Amino acid sequence: MTSIRKNKLQDAMNAVREVFYDAIECRIRYSGRSYATIASEMGCSEQLVFQVGRLRKCSRNSQHSSTVQEEDNNVKQ
């Protein structure tokens, strides 16, 4: 494989990875679900969800998180 072809492939893989990380970041910030639940939804490990949160400096609003969990519990009942 030529170096130009390797670079194109690497660039494409990086672009896919960034889109995947963006999706994880959105779920961390706005869904209020646990890392384990997010990992299950995304088909990845809980450790990866944690790493993306740390890399992207995601913080959760505890009030938002508890409200979403209450809504999820009401839907399940």
Sequence and secondary structure as in RCSB ss.txt:
>XXXX:A:sequence
MTSIRKNKLQDAMNAVREVFYDAIECRIRYSGRSYATIASEMGCSEQLVFQVGRLRKCSRNSQHSSTVQEEDNNV
KQ
>XXXX:A:secstr
  HHHHHHHHHHHHHHHHHHHHHHHHHHHHT   HHHHHHHHTS HHHHHHHHHHTT    HHHHHHHHHHHHHH
H 
